Structure formats: C-alpha cells, structure tokens
C-alpha cells in the first residue's frame, strides 16, 4: 500500500467549486456556455517518500454521462441515475523529482482550437485528454488535446461533477510513454511504481439549477 502525499491547489478549498478561470466553459445567458480562460491551477505537493524519482499528475472527472443521447439537448435533462464514466482532463508524467509544484498557467493558458501538442514539456511529458475524443470529427476543433483542458460538463446535467487532481510519487525517472497516450495508459504504466499519492477535489456545474 502506497503512502500519502500532501496535495494542495490554490484557487479553491478541497471539495469546493472550481473557479471559472480554470474551466474550459462557463455559464452564458445565450447558448448556455461560453469559452473560458482554461488556466491550469497551481498544484503543489510535499511529503514525497525517499526513493521518489519522478511525479505524475492525473485529473479526471468521475461523473461524465456514459451515453450522450440527452447531453446538451434543449428540453432534456441528463438523468441522475445514468451510469457515469471517467473523463480525463490532464495527463502529465515524468515530472522531475526535484519539483514540488506546477504553476498556474504553466501547462495551459486559454483554449487552443484543435488542441495542444502532447509530448515533452519543460515541466514533464503531457499525454492527451478526452477532449480529443469529444471533438473528434469536428472541423473547427478536432485534434489531439495534450496537457490540461478544464471542466465543461453538460449544461443540462442533473448532477454536480467532481474533478480529482491526483499526484503520484514514482520510483522510476520515466514511464517511457510517448505519442498520444491517455489517462488509462499512464495509470497502467504506473502500476508497481507508485510510492505515494494524494488527491485534491473540485466541483463544477454549468447547469444553473444545479449549483456546484
């Protein structure tokens, strides 16, 4: 069993609503949703155990509808009892062991149509998030979405969405991942290498009748 990392995020209290500047979309009077600042939040960690050789960060939403039939449809509501699945918003691995934070905006500043290229960055190696799947086939937005892209849950969902930012301390300098790997691939590569982990949670909603 792995030990616990102490993880903190500037911008909101653990378990509380995520401010709009860290989101992909914010509520709008017309059209329900407007694009937002899409900044990654400042995330920091400490209490890494001896032997830590790198860190990884995974952010995922655990409340995404498993079927899209009612998503963002006028006159409909995504039912509360619909089974939910994971949606990955940030996959970052091979963070140097001497780092203890990712600064606000270091991984994402604004929305990049067709996505940011994944791969080696100054702060680690980014994988793709699930906006890659969401925008697949969209002539204006389709592409590989590397690094962080923030919350934008259905504006007609009946439940609040929960975003789990998890930091992992690993016993390897690199997971050897490259190209368009995502959250599942990163988590699979970490198995057997996790020395410690810790999470910080934020909530978000675009439905005015379901406050976060």
C-alpha positions as CSV (number, residue, x, y, z in Angstrom):
1,X,0.0,0.0,0.0
2,X,1.4,3.4,-1.0
3,X,2.0,6.3,1.4
4,X,0.1,9.6,1.2
5,X,1.3,12.8,-0.5
6,X,0.0,16.1,0.7
7,X,-1.5,17.9,-2.3
8,X,-2.9,21.4,-2.4
9,X,-4.3,23.7,-5.1
10,X,-4.5,27.5,-5.0
11,X,-7.9,28.8,-6.0
12,X,-10.4,26.8,-4.1
13,X,-10.8,24.7,-0.9
14,X,-10.6,21.0,-1.2
15,X,-14.0,19.6,-2.3
16,X,-15.4,23.1,-3.2
17,X,-16.4,24.7,-6.5
18,X,-13.7,25.3,-9.1
19,X,-13.5,29.0,-10.3
20,X,-14.4,29.6,-13.9
21,X,-10.9,30.7,-14.9
22,X,-9.7,27.1,-14.5
23,X,-12.6,25.8,-16.7
24,X,-13.0,25.2,-20.4
25,X,-16.5,26.5,-20.3
26,X,-18.5,28.9,-18.1
27,X,-22.3,29.6,-18.0
28,X,-23.7,32.0,-20.5
29,X,-27.0,33.7,-20.9
30,X,-27.2,32.9,-24.6
31,X,-26.1,29.5,-25.9
32,X,-25.7,28.2,-22.3
33,X,-21.9,28.0,-22.4
34,X,-19.1,30.4,-23.2
35,X,-15.4,29.6,-23.6
36,X,-13.3,30.5,-20.5
37,X,-9.6,31.2,-19.6
38,X,-8.8,27.5,-19.3
39,X,-5.8,28.0,-17.0
40,X,-4.4,25.0,-15.2
41,X,-4.4,25.7,-11.5
42,X,-1.3,25.9,-9.3
43,X,-0.9,22.5,-7.8
44,X,1.7,21.7,-5.2
45,X,2.7,18.6,-3.2
46,X,5.1,17.6,-0.4
47,X,5.9,14.6,1.8
48,X,7.3,12.6,-1.1
49,X,8.9,9.4,0.3
50,X,12.6,8.5,-0.1
51,X,13.3,6.9,-3.4
52,X,11.0,9.1,-5.4
53,X,12.4,9.6,-8.9
54,X,9.5,11.3,-10.7
55,X,6.0,12.5,-10.2
56,X,2.8,12.3,-12.4
57,X,-0.5,14.2,-12.3
58,X,-3.8,12.9,-13.4
59,X,-7.0,14.9,-13.3
60,X,-10.3,13.2,-14.1
61,X,-14.0,13.8,-13.9
62,X,-15.8,10.8,-12.4
63,X,-19.3,12.0,-13.3
64,X,-19.4,12.0,-17.2
65,X,-22.6,10.6,-18.8
66,X,-22.0,7.1,-20.2
67,X,-24.4,7.9,-23.1
68,X,-24.7,11.2,-24.9
69,X,-28.3,11.0,-26.1
70,X,-29.6,13.7,-23.8
71,X,-26.3,15.7,-23.4
72,X,-26.7,19.5,-24.2
73,X,-30.1,18.9,-25.7
74,X,-32.8,21.6,-25.4
75,X,-35.8,20.4,-23.4
76,X,-34.0,17.5,-21.9
77,X,-32.0,16.7,-18.8
78,X,-29.3,14.2,-18.3
79,X,-30.8,11.8,-15.7
80,X,-29.2,11.4,-12.3
81,X,-29.4,7.6,-12.5
82,X,-27.5,7.3,-15.8
83,X,-24.3,5.3,-15.3
84,X,-21.2,7.6,-15.2
85,X,-17.7,7.1,-16.6
86,X,-14.3,8.8,-16.3
87,X,-13.2,11.7,-18.5
88,X,-9.5,12.7,-18.3
89,X,-8.7,16.4,-18.2
90,X,-5.0,16.3,-17.5
91,X,-2.3,13.7,-18.0
92,X,1.2,14.7,-17.1
93,X,4.1,12.3,-16.4
94,X,7.9,12.3,-16.0
95,X,7.8,15.4,-13.7
96,X,11.3,15.8,-12.3
97,X,11.7,14.6,-8.7
98,X,13.1,17.9,-7.6
99,X,9.8,19.7,-8.5
100,X,7.1,20.3,-5.9
101,X,4.6,22.3,-8.0
102,X,3.2,23.2,-11.4
103,X,2.5,26.9,-11.6
104,X,-0.8,28.4,-12.6
105,X,-0.9,28.6,-16.4
106,X,2.3,26.6,-16.8
107,X,0.6,23.9,-18.7
108,X,-2.4,25.7,-20.2
109,X,-3.3,29.3,-20.9
110,X,-6.5,29.7,-22.9
111,X,-8.3,27.3,-25.2
112,X,-6.3,26.1,-28.2
113,X,-8.6,25.0,-31.1
114,X,-7.6,21.6,-32.3
115,X,-5.6,21.1,-29.1
116,X,-2.1,21.5,-27.8
117,X,0.5,19.0,-29.0
118,X,1.3,16.3,-26.4
119,X,4.9,15.4,-25.6
120,X,7.9,16.7,-23.8
121,X,7.4,20.0,-22.0
122,X,9.6,21.9,-19.6
123,X,7.6,20.5,-16.7
124,X,7.2,16.9,-17.8
125,X,5.6,14.9,-20.6
126,X,2.0,15.5,-21.4
127,X,-0.4,12.9,-22.7
128,X,-3.8,13.6,-24.3
129,X,-7.1,14.3,-22.5
130,X,-10.6,13.2,-23.5
131,X,-11.4,16.4,-25.4
132,X,-9.5,14.5,-28.1
133,X,-12.5,12.1,-28.3
134,X,-15.2,14.8,-27.6
135,X,-14.1,16.9,-30.6
136,X,-13.2,14.0,-33.0
137,X,-14.7,14.8,-36.4
138,X,-15.3,18.5,-35.6
139,X,-13.8,20.5,-38.5
140,X,-13.1,23.5,-36.2
141,X,-12.0,21.8,-33.0
142,X,-10.9,18.3,-33.8
143,X,-7.3,17.2,-32.9
144,X,-5.1,15.9,-30.2
145,X,-5.7,17.7,-26.9
146,X,-2.4,17.5,-24.9
147,X,-2.0,18.6,-21.4
148,X,-4.7,20.4,-19.3
149,X,-8.1,21.4,-20.5
150,X,-10.6,22.3,-17.8
151,X,-14.2,21.5,-16.9
152,X,-17.1,21.8,-19.3
153,X,-19.7,19.4,-18.2
154,X,-23.1,19.2,-19.9
155,X,-25.2,22.3,-19.3
156,X,-28.3,20.2,-18.7
157,X,-26.8,17.6,-16.3
158,X,-28.8,16.8,-13.2
159,X,-25.7,16.3,-11.0
160,X,-22.6,18.1,-10.0
161,X,-19.3,16.9,-11.5
162,X,-16.3,16.1,-9.3
163,X,-12.7,16.6,-10.6
164,X,-10.0,14.6,-8.9
165,X,-6.5,16.0,-9.2
166,X,-4.1,13.2,-8.1
167,X,-0.4,13.4,-7.8
168,X,1.7,10.2,-7.8
169,X,5.3,9.8,-6.5
170,X,7.0,7.1,-8.6
171,X,10.2,5.0,-8.2
172,X,11.2,5.5,-11.9
173,X,12.5,8.6,-13.7
174,X,10.4,7.9,-16.7
175,X,7.3,5.8,-17.6
176,X,8.6,5.5,-21.2
177,X,5.4,6.9,-22.6
178,X,5.2,8.9,-25.8
179,X,2.8,9.9,-28.5
180,X,-0.9,10.0,-27.9
181,X,-1.1,8.1,-24.6
182,X,-4.0,9.0,-22.3
183,X,-5.0,8.5,-18.7
184,X,-5.6,4.7,-18.8
185,X,-2.2,4.2,-20.4
186,X,-0.5,6.4,-17.9
187,X,-2.2,4.6,-15.0
188,X,-1.3,1.2,-16.4
189,X,2.3,2.2,-16.8
190,X,2.4,3.4,-13.1
191,X,1.4,0.1,-11.7
192,X,4.1,-1.3,-9.5
193,X,5.9,2.0,-9.3
194,X,3.7,4.1,-7.1
195,X,5.4,5.1,-3.8
196,X,2.8,7.6,-2.6
197,X,-0.2,9.5,-3.9
198,X,-2.6,12.2,-2.9
199,X,-5.7,13.9,-4.3
200,X,-7.4,17.3,-4.3
201,X,-11.0,17.6,-5.5
202,X,-13.0,20.4,-7.1
203,X,-16.7,20.5,-8.2
204,X,-18.2,22.2,-11.2
205,X,-21.6,22.6,-12.9
206,X,-22.9,24.5,-15.9
207,X,-26.5,23.9,-15.0
208,X,-27.9,27.0,-13.3
209,X,-30.4,24.7,-11.5
210,X,-27.6,22.5,-10.1
211,X,-25.1,24.7,-8.3
212,X,-21.6,23.3,-7.8
